[in-house]
């Protein structure tokens, strides 16, 4: 909590100085005098920190990285999509903002006598503001008179604190990438354009899950998202807005290879007909009625490649204890290992395959990217690492916003902003 409050005055001063910075190195038409500075926050889901070091066609990403490229962006735990996307835009850990997993339950809120459930496929739950705590950056912006638009981002489909982004779209994975960019550019052409825009692209994550992080299909996905970013940059240049636009490219997590040879069977420690399990790279266990949690922890930890904890005993660095939505027992697997059941393995003898994420965020394979370029950002800055919870404060600083209480490091802005 000692880093909970980012210094608003400091960030406002940094943002003000950024507004006086010189023009982009890339030539563009003279920008309209009325055009306001804009920040575009782009998520490349599943883009591991070292993918840009591969021999892959990504000229636009490398151009953006010529401004700021952090060696790594360290995700929050668990290194899953929804918890991390929401931490990026709130500056809070999952135990504080409430999105503790891609799937979760809330034992304090009952539906038909059972705990309320949340999952990526449950559109009703995603649109229910009761799941979403904290203050995402688009709410901070709208409350302070800075218009925002979201072309997809977890949490942007619902009113949070009674506020929505001024422009938003419900997630549609079938929407072509060019149409996503063109929608954002059309918003910028409007009489009252947003000054904060988000974009989301899932191709790299999809390829990593299906084929594994080292597959050539991942390289093809990187080239695909690079080309759509080139469309964004060209569109901004044609509108005379490139010199007044800050581009921030982040990812929510990395990716590690899976194998059916790296599976541990939980049947050897649990009665799966009694104990309720939330499956994944990190496993949550809700012990059955009358079951002793300490005994459950001991039995699971006796298995190879798994370490179980009562949630209150998890390492403090994970910030993953203070929420009723976190299961009573949390199981950490060794990197690349999965917990499963005999029934699942019998049905799927070739699984798991491809790639996965969700493990301990200290593993480098789980780390993502932070790239930025624009008038507010330094040129050639190479911070060693940033934390996912730092991004909210950096974006707030660029836009001159007073940040809501958050867990980011106030010094992070000084590492990347002019």
N, C-alpha and C positions, 0 to 999 in steps of 0.2 A: 504493500500500500504506500510505501514511501515514494513511489514514482507515480502515484495515482493521478495527480493533477499536473497537466502540462501547462507551462507558464503562458497564459494567453497574450500578455503584453510582448513577451519575447518573440513569439511566433508572428504576431501582427507586425512587429518591426521587421522581421525577416521577410515576410510577405511583401511589405511595402518596399523594401530594398529590391526585392526580386522584380517588382513592377518597373523599376528604373533600369533593369539590366539591358545589355545590348541585344541586337537582333540575332535570330538564329543564323547559323553558318550557312544554311541552305537558302538559296535565293528564292524569293516569293514576291508576288505583286505587292504594291503598297497597300497596307490594310486600311479598311474604312475607319475613319476617325471615331465612329460611334461604336466600333466593335469592342466588347469588354473582354478582358482576359478570361480564358477558359481552361479548365482542367479536364482531360479525358482519362479516366481510370479504366484500364483494360485488364481483364483476367484471362490468362491462358491456363485453363485447368490442367493440372498434372504436369506442368513444365518443370522438369527437374533442374536444379541449379547448374549442372554441368552440361546440359544439352547444347548450349551455344558453343561449347568447346569442341563439338564434333564437326566432322567434315560434312556440313549440311548447308543447303542454300537458304540463307536467312539474312539478306543484306539490310532489310529494314530494321530488324531487331538489332543488328550490330550497329546500325546508325544511331538508333535510340540509345544503345549502350555506350555510345561515345560521350554521352552526358554523364549519367550516373549508372554504374553497375555494381551493386553489392555482391560480394563473393557468394553470399548465401542469404536467403530469406528464411528464417527459422519459423516453422509453423507452430501453432499451439497444439497441445495434446487434447484429443486424439487427432492425428494428422489426416483428417477426413474433410470432405468438401464443404458441407454446410457449416460445421463449427468454425473452419478457418475463413471461409468467405465472410462470415458474420463478424469474426474477430478483426479482420482487416478493416472493416468499415465502422467498427465501434471502439476499437482499442481495448476491448475487454476480453478476458479469458472466458471460456465456455461456462465455467461454474458461476460466472457473474451475469453473462447475457442469456443463459438458459438453453442455448442450442448445444447440447452436450454430445450429440451424435447425429449421424444421418438418419438413424432410427432411434427412437427413445420413447419412454413412457413417463407420465407424471402421476405418481401415486397420490398426490394431494388434490387431484381433480378427477372425479369419477364420471364415466359415461356408461350408462346401463350397468352400474355397479362395478365396472372395471376401470383401471387406470386409463386416462386418456392417452391415445397413441399418436405418434408423429412419425412419418416416413416420407421419403422423397416422392413417392407415388401418390401420397394422400393430399390431393389438391385442397381439400377442405381444411386440413390441418395447417398447410403452408399459408393459407390465407387468413388464419386465425391469429390475430395480434397477441393473444394471451401467451403464445409460445415465445414471442420475441421480446427480450428485455434490452436494456441499454438504449443508446441513441445513435443510430447509424448516421453516417456523414450526410446523407441527403436530407435527413430530418434536421440536423444541425444547420444545414444550409438554408432550407426553406424557412425555418424559424427566424433566421437572421436576414431574410430578404434576398437570398441568393438562390435563383431558380435552379432546379436540378431535374435531370432526366435519366432514366435507367433503362437501357436496352438489356434487360435481364441482370439480376443479382439476387442471391438468396436473401429474402426478407423484404424485397422491394415491391412485392405483390400485395402487401397488406398495410393498413394504417398502423403505425407504431407510435405510441404516444399520441394517437389521434391525427397523425400527419403522414401523408404520402408524398413521394416526389411529384412535382408538377406534371411530369410526363413519365409514363412507365408502360411496360408491356408484360403480360403474363408469359412465363417461360414457354417457349415452343422450340424444341430441339430440331424440328424440321425446317425452321426458318433459315433460308440460305444466308451464308455469311455476308455476301455482298449486300443483301437486303438489310441486314443488321447495321452495317456501316452506313448505308444510304439513309436509313431511318434517322440515325444520329446526326448525319450531315443536314438532313432536311429540318430537323429541330433547330440546328444552328442557323438556318436560313430564316427562321420565323421572326416576327417582329419583336418578341420577347424571348430570346434564345436562352437556354440553360447555360449556366457558367460551370456546372458540374455535370458530366455525362459519364455513365458507366457502360461498358461493353463486355460481353462474355462469350468465349469460344471454348468448346469442349473437345476439339478434335485430338489434341495431343493426349489427353487423359483417356479417351476412348481407345486410341491405338495402343497406348501403354498397357491398359487392362487386357486387351484382346491378344496382343502379340508379345508383350514383355518390353521392358525399357530399352533393350539393346537391338530391337528389331528394325529393319529398314523401313517398315511401315510407320514407325515413329518419326524417322527422318522426313518421310513424305508429309506427315501431319504438321511437322514444324514448318516445312516449306509452304504448306497451305495457309497456316495462320500468318506467316510472314507476308504472303501475297495480299491477304486481306488488310493487314496493317499498312501495306503500301497503298492500297486503295484509300484508306483513311487519310494518310499523309498527303497523297495527291489531291484528295478532295479539299483538305484544309488549305493547301497551297493555292488551288484554283480559286478559292473564296477569299484569298488574301488574309487568312486567319492563322497560318502556320506560325508566324513570328509571335503571335499573342496566345498560343496554345501550349500548355504544359501537358506532355504525354507521360503517363505513369503506367508501366506494365508490370504486373505481379502474377504470381501463381500461388495456389492454395497449399500445395504440397508437391512432393516428388513421386518417385515410383521405384519399386524393387521387384525383382523377379520372383515368381512363385514356382513351385514344383510339387507334383503328387508324392515325391519322395521326402518332402519336408512337412509332414502332417502328424499331429499328435491327437490321439483319440481321447476325448473327455469322458467317454463311457467308463474309462478305467478309474475315474475319480468321482463321478457324479451319477446319481440316478436321474436320467434325463426325463423320466416321467414325473418327477417330483420337483426338481430344481429347474427354474426357468432361465434360459440362456439367450442373451443377445449376441449373435454370432458375428464374427468379423476378425480382422487382424488383431485388434484388441477385443477381448471377450468380456462381457458383463454377465454376472450371475446374480440372480435373485433367488436366494435359498428358499426352498419350500417351507411350508408351515412346520414350526418346531425344529427346523434344521439349524444347527449351530454354525454360524459363519466362520468361526475360527477353525472348526474341523474341516469345513469346505476348503478354506485357504490352505490348510496343511496337506490335504489330499491332492489338490491340484498342483501345488508347488513340488510335490514328490515326483511328478511327471517330468520327463526331460523337455528342455527348451521352453518351459512355461514357468512363470513366477506369478503367484496370486497374492493379492493384498486386500485387506479390508480397505474401503476407499479412504478412510481417515488416516491410514498408514502409508498411503502412496507417497513417493518422494515429493517433497514440497515444491520442487522445481516444476512439477507437472501442473500445479494449480488446478487440481481436479479432485475436489473433495466436498466443497460447500454447496451442494445442490441436491435436493431430493430426487432429481431426475437421474443422477449418477447411480448406477447399480451398487448395492452394498459390497459386492466383491468384484474387483477389476483384475483381469488376467492379462499380463504382458507377455507376449511371445518374443522369442529371439527373432532378429531380423530375417525376414524371408520364410519364417515358419508360421503355420496355421494350426489352430485347434479345430477339430471337426468331430463327427460322430460316425460310428460304424455304418449306420443306415445311409448317411449321405455318401460315404465312400463307396458303399456297395452299388449305389445308383449312379455314381459319377467316378468311375475308377481312374479317369484321366484328369481329374481336377484335384487341387487347383492348378491352373496353368496361366500363362501370360504374366501379368504384373498386378501388384496391389500396393496399397498404402493404408495408413492407419496405425502403424507401429509407433513406438517411442520416438518423440520428436528430436531426440539427441542423435539419431542415426542420420548420417549425411545423405543417405538415399531418400530421406523424407523431405529434404530441404528444397525450397523453390527459388524463384528469381524476383529481384527488384531492379527494374530498369527505369530510367527517367531522362527526359530531355525537354528543354524549353526555357523560357526566360527566367523562371524562378530557380532553376537548378544549376549547380556547378557543372563545369565541363571537365571531364576526365576524372571525376571523383570515383574512388574505389574503396568504399567502406568494407571492412572485414566481414561484417554480418549485420543484418537488421532483424528485428523480431516482427512477427506478424502484427502484434499489438502496437508497433510504432507507426504503422502506415496511416492510421486515422489522424494522428497528430500532425504528420507531415502534410497530408492533404488539407487539413484545416488551416495550417500555417500558410500554404500557398494561396488559399482562397481568402485569407484574412479573417477567418472565423474564430469565435471564442469556442474552444473545444469543450465538450461535456467531460465530466470526470472520466478518466480512463487510466489504464495500466501501462501506457507507453512511456518510453524513456524520453524526457524532454530534450536530451542532448542529441537525439537522432536527427532532428531537423537541421542542426548545425553541421552534420556530416554530409548533407546532400544539397542544402539550399544555399543560394548565393548570399 
